[in-house]
Each structure stands twice: as C-alpha cells, then as structure tokens.
Amino acid sequence: MTDAARAAERAVRLSYGRLVAILAARSRSIAAAEDALADALAAALRTWPVDGVPERPEAWLVTAARRRLGQEARHGRVRAEAAATLDLMGEASLDPDPATIPDERLRLMLVCAHPAIDPAVQAPLMLQTVLGLDAQRIAGAFLTSPAAMAQRLVRAKAKIRDARIPFEVPDRSALPARLDAVLGAVYAAFGTGWEDALGSDPALKGLTEEAIWLGRLVVALAPDSPEAKGLLALMLGSEARRAARRDAQGRFVPLGEQDATLWDLEAVGEAEGLLAAAAQARRLGRFQVEACIQSVHLERRRTGRTDWRALAAFYELLVRLAPTLGNRVARAAALAEAAGPAAGLAVLDEIGPEARAYQPFWATRAHLLAVAGERAAAVEAWNRAAGMSEDPAVRAFLLDKARSMREA
C-alpha cells in the first residue's frame, strides 16, 4: 500500500462517521453522503499519489464529496432522493453547542435510533453508517449470517426511504428513549475491535479506542445513566488487559494465565470508580453486571486468585438480564470453575442447536471435557473450535491443546 493510500484509508477509518454526518447535513441523505464519500476516496487514490497527500486529508475529502453532491443536485437526483429519505440535520447543528449533542458521530447514532426504525436493526445501522463496518463484521457481532444482516440493513434503509420517515437530531430530552440502542452499538463496536488483538486488520484499527471515546461522550451526555457508566467501566476494564493478551511471540494467552502485572492500573482504577458511581443509582443493568465480572477478574492482580463463586453468581444474574448465547456459554464456564466440570457441561447441554455454530461453545466444551477426563471428546471439540476460529493465534492455541492431549 502506498503512502497516499494509507493516508486515505486512515482519514476515512478515523473520521468516517464525522464525514458522513457533515455531508448528510447538506445532502439530507445518508445514502447520498456515503456514495459521495466513496467517490471522494476513489478520487484521492487517483490524485494523491501524483500531487501528494494534502495537509488536511479529511477537509480534502469533504470538499471533493461536496463537489460530487453539487453535481448530483444539479441533475436533480439528490433532491429527489432527499424527499424520500432522511430529514437529517441542518448544517448549523454541526457547530459545537453544549445544549445539543457534542459529537457528530454520536448525533448520527441517535438519528439511527429513531423510534420508527425496527429496534433490532438500530444498532447494526449505527455500526454501518457511523463506524463504516460491513455487513459481514456486523453479522459477527450479532451472531447472524452476513446475508441476513445485509438484507436487514437494506430493508431498514428502504423503509426509511419509502415511508419518508422524518428524521431529526434529537435534543437531550429524547436521549433516554434512544440510549439503549446507542449503548448496544458502542458495545458491539468495542467487541468487534477487541477480537483483533494485534491490530492486524486495517478495517478494525482504532475501533476499540473509538468505542471508548463514544462511551465517554455518552457518559458526559447522560451522567445520570448507570448503564452508560457500566458500559464505559466494562470497556476500560477489558482494555486494561490488552498488553497481557498476547505473549512476546504473539501467542494467545487466556485470561486465567495472563500476567496480571501487565494490566493497566490507571484504566483499572477508572473502571472501578465508574462502577462504584453507577452502583449509587441502584438501577442494575446488563452492562453494570458485565463490568462487575471484569472487576472480579481484575481482583486477581491484588489477591492472586479468582473468586469463581462470585463470577458464577454474576453470570447467573447476567443471563437473567441478557440471555444471549455468549452469556450462557460464559455462565457454563464460570459454573464449572465453581462447582466442577459436570455442572458446566450440563448447562452447555441445555443450550439449543444454535450453539453448534458458535466457536466459544466448542472451546468451552473442550476445556470442560478435558478437565472431566474425557480426552477423545475434548480433542474433537478443540479441533472443531480451532476450525471455527478466525484469529490465527487463537487457532494455534486450540490446536496445541488438542495436540497435547492426543500425545498425553
């Protein structure tokens, strides 16, 4: 990749949501803004290698995209589409105003959380429109197929267009009704970036940092929301362990084997402070419980041990609040540590057939079978989990586990 291509990719990756918001303010159409930005990027890839990378790449892209929008408007296409799509935001609303929403990306996320849009597609729409993720990555975050997610997003945009849904950037009074969808999108963005532990995927580079930044904005915007604080605490508690997730050779290190001295104490302290502040509201939610789970794991740096009974109790509560597939599998793992592998395997056996396509199910099952002494079944499960792993380091870790058990 040339320096010009890297500069263009970085500008779009780091500023995608902000650029779309600025362009949509003029075109009054998210689709037109995305098309114009794509054309501007193509122009940059043609022009920058010859003329050099401009001093302000984002400003160059906005100018080029606005030129495209102007050409479209002269032919009447943008005006016609705008009448059938989004009444998004006036350009004046992009100016910093403490009485409104303090960040363009967050504003656009709140637009995507309009109550007329199916709640099931609000968070995916934010990930695509604001953070620029494709349907395949979004599908992975929501445990569905890329084709199904792509169809869901297309249907959502078609409904916006055909029903002429009036969209506007909400003021702060509308935030509570849209907050859950925004938190869900930030959470999914963080999880997607978290999976790329080494930062080797350019499309995901900086995504966890961007999610944490958006989490801080939401906390500032909704200081009375304990769930906003809980989500930020969860992300910071996870991010605190980043340096320990791979060893010096880049090999995967599971949480229980991580060197706790490598954990970021400043991030841990901030996470604990946010969690304590959230608890004062006495309105428990899923993100607070997940932050509590992180907190229990992080206590190992101080005590040298993990309180598995506490973790099992927290996971029991979490499954009641959010019975997702991932939470149910994690509950089985925690219960096995607290009460033995048979208890964990029993919980895994209660999960429906949808678990068979979920990689952590097989990785957890392999571990519990190994502890239970069922060697052949453990090897088979480890191999199956490895075959479903996209991360080469995780795949190598699981295959090594299977190989070691076969040789033993």
N, C-alpha and C positions, 0 to 999 in steps of 0.2 A: 504494500500500500504506500502511495506517495505521501509526502508531507501535506500536500494540498488535500488529498482525500482524507487523511487523518484529521486535519483541521475541520473539514466539512462535517465529517462524522461526529466529531466531538461537539461541534456547535449544535448540531441537531439533537444529539443524545442528551446533552446537559440542559438544553433550552427548549425542547420540543413543545411542552405544554404551554410555556410562556409565549412562544412564537405563534402557535395556533390560536391562543386567546387574543393576541394583538391583531392577527389577520382576520379572525372571525368577527372582531368588533367592527371592522369595516365592511366585510362581505355579508355579515349576518348569516353565515352558513358555515358550520364546522366542516362539511364535506368539501366545500369550495376552498376553505383555508388549507385543509390537508393537501388537496391537489396542487394548490399554488405553491405550497412549501416544497412539495416533491419536485415540481418543475424548477424551483429556485435551486434546490440541491443539485439537480442534474446540470443546470447552468454553471453552478460553482465548480463541479467536477470537470467541466469543459474549459472554464475560464481561468481558474486559479493556478493550474499548472503552468499556464503561459504568462499571466500577468502578476502572479504572486498572490499569497494569501493576504487578504485585506487586514488592516489593523483591527477592525471590529467585524468579525465574521458574521455575528448574529444580525447586526444592522444591515450588512450587505444582503443577507438572505431575505430580511423583511422587505427591503427596497425592491429586490427582484421579484418577490412574491406579490407585492402590491402592484407592480407593473403588470404582472400576469392578470391579477384581478381587474385592473383597469381595462385591459384589453377585452376580457370576458364581459365586463359590464357594458362596454361599447357595442358589443354584439347582442346584448340583452339576455345572455344566458344566466349570469349570476343573479340579475334582478328577478328573473322568472323563478329560479330555484329558491331564492330567499323568501319569496312569497309563500312557498310551500314547505319551508323547513323551519329553521330556528330564528326566533326573535331573541338574539343572544344578548349582547351587551353594547352599550354606547361607548364610543372611544373615550369619552371623558371619564368613564368609570375606571379606566386603566390607571388614572392618576392615583398616587397613594392618598388614601383618605381613611383615617382611623375609625370613621363612623361606618365604613363598609368592610369589605373583605381585603386583608392586607397583602394578598399574593395572587397573581393572575392564575397560576395553576390551581390553587385552592378554589378560586371563584369558578373556574370552569368545571371542577369536580362537583361543586354544589349545583351548577346548572344541570349536569348529568344526573343528579339525584332528584330531578323534578318528579313530583308525585304521580304524574301521568305516565311515567315510564315504568315498566314492569320492574319491581324491586329486585328480581333475580338477575336482571341484566344491568342494573345501575352501576355496580362496582366494576364488572367487566368493561362497560362502556368507558368508564373513567380510565382504566388501565390502557385501553386502546387510544383514546382521544388525548389524554393528558400526558401519559407516560410513553406512548408510542410502542407498546408491546403488541406483537402479532397474535393472531388467534391461537396458534399452537402453544405459545407460552401462557396465555391467559387460560386456556383449557387445562393446562397442567396445574395451575393454581387452584382451579375449581373442580378438579378431578372429573373432567368430562372429555369427550373426544374433540379434537380440533375442528372437525367438520360440524359437529353440533354447536360448538361455540361460535364458529363463523356464521352459521345460519341464524343463531340467536342475535348476534350483533347486527346482521343485515336486516333482520325483521324489526329490530328496535329502531334503526335509522329510517326504515321505510315507514314505520308508524309515525315517527316524528314528522316526516315529510308529508305523508298522505293525510294525516289528521290535523296538520297545521297547528301542532301543539305550541302554544305561546310560551316561550322561554324567556326568563329574565334572571339576572343575577340577584339572588335573594338578599335581603338585609339580615341583620343579626337575629331578628325575631323569628325568622324562618329556619334558623340553623338547627334547633333541636329535632325537628321532623326529618332532616336530611343527614344528621350526624352519623347514624349507624352505617349508612351506605358509604360515606366518606371514610370512616374508620375501617370498614371492611376492605375497601380498595387499598388503603395505605398498608394494611396488614398483609394483603396478598402481594403487593409490590415488594414489601420487605422480604417476605418468604421466597419470592422468585429470585431476588438478588442474593439472598442468603445461600441458596443452593449452589451458586457459582463461587465457591470458597476461595479460589485462587484468582478470581477476576480475569479469567482467560477468555470469557465471552464478551466481545465488544458491545453487543446489544444490551448486556446487563451491567456494564461497568458503571459504577456510581449509583446503582439503583437503591441499595440499602441506605446510603447516605442521603439520597433524595427522599426516601420514605421517612427517615428520622427527621429530616428538615420539615417535611409536611406535618409530621406528628407534633413537632414543636409549634408550628403555626396553629394547628387545631387546638392545642392546649392554651395558647395565648388567646385565641378567638373564643374558646368555650372554657374558661377557667373553672366553672362550676361543674364540669363533666368529669366524674370519677373514671369513666371508661376511657376518655381521651388520655388522662394521666396514666391509666393502667396500660394502654397500648404503648405509650412512649416508654414507660418503665420496662415493658416486655422487650421492646426493640433494643433499648440500651443494655439491658441485662444480657441479651443474646450477643450483641455486638462486642460486649466486654470480653467475650471468649474467642474472638476471631483469631488472635495470634496463636492460640493453642490448638486450633482445629486441624492443622497440618504440622508434621514434623519438619526437620531441616531438609529432608529429601522430598518433601511434598506429599508424603503418605498421609492417608486419613487417620485421624486419632478420635475414637469415640469419646463421648462426654465423660464417661466414668474413668477413662485413662488419661485425660488431659492434665497437663502440668498446670496446676492452679496458680502457681507463682507468675505465670504469663498473663493472667487475666488483668484487665484494665481496671484498677481500683477506683479511678475517678469516675468511670462510667458506672461501675457497680454502686458507688455512693450516690450518684444522681438517681439511678433507678430506684434505690431503696427509699430515697427521700420522696420521690413521686408516688411510690406505692403507699407510703405512710400518709401522704396528703390525700390520696384517693380514698383510703380507708375511713377518713374522718366523715365522709359523706354518708357512710352506712348504706350504700346502694351498690351491692355487689353485682358484677357482671363478668362475662367470659374473659375479657382482656385483663382484668384485675386478677382473676384466678390464674391465668397463664403467667402473669408476672410473678405471682406468689410461687408458682412452680419453679420459675427461673431463680427466684430468691433462695429457695431451698437448695437447689443445686449449687448456687454460688456460696452458700454457707460452708461448703467443703473446704474452701480456702482457709477459713478460720478454725474449723473444728477437726478437719482431717477425715470426716466421714459424711455420708449422705443419709438423711433421715427418710428411709423408704416408706415408713408408715405414714408420715406426713404427706409424702408425694402421692401415695395411693389414695389418701383421703381427698386431696386436692383434685386428683383426676376423676374421682367419683363425682365430685361436685361439678367439675367442668363438663363431664358427659351429660349431666342433667341440664346444664345451661346451653351447651352446644354439642349435640350428639353427632359430630362429624366422624367420618371414617378415621381420620388421623387421630382424633382424640380417643376414640375407642381402642385403637391399637396401642396407643401410648399408655392408656389405663391398664391394659393387659400386661405390658412390660413392667410398670410400677408395682402392680399387684403381685407379680411373680417374684420380684425382689423382696417384697414384704412378707409374702405368705407361701412362697415356693412355686416352682415351675408349673405344677399341675393346676394351680389356681389361675395362672396366667393363660395357659393353654385352653382351659375351659372357657375363659372369656373370649379368646380368639375364635373358638369353635362356635360361639353364639353369633358371630358376625356373619352377615349374609354373603351371598356369592359375589357381591361387588368387591369384596376384599381381595379376591383372587387376582385382580388386575392391579393391585396396589403394592408397590415394591416394599414399603416398610412392613407390611403384613408378613411377607415371607422372610425378611431379615429378622424381625422379632421372633417369628415362629422358629426359625433356625436356631437362634440363641437359646430359646427355652427348651427346645428338643435336645440340644447339646447338654444343657445343664441337667436335664432329666435322664441323660444317658442313652437316648435314642439316636445313636450315631448315624445310621444309614439314612434315617428320615431327616436328620439335621443337615447332612451333606447335600441331599436332594433340595432342601429348602434354601440352603445357602447358594447353590448353583442357580436356582430359579431367581432368587433376589439379585444375584450378580448379573444375570441376563437382562434384568429389567432396569439396571442402574445406568443412568446417563453420565454420571461423574466417573471418569476413569479411576480416580483414587479410591472411591468407594467400591467400585467393581473389583479392583485389585485386592482390597481389604477382605471382601467377602469370599473371593476365590481362594485367598490364602487361608481363610478359616476352614473352607471345605477341604483344601488340600491337607492341612494339618490334621484334621480329624480322620481323613482317609488313611493317612500314614500311621496315625496312632492306633 
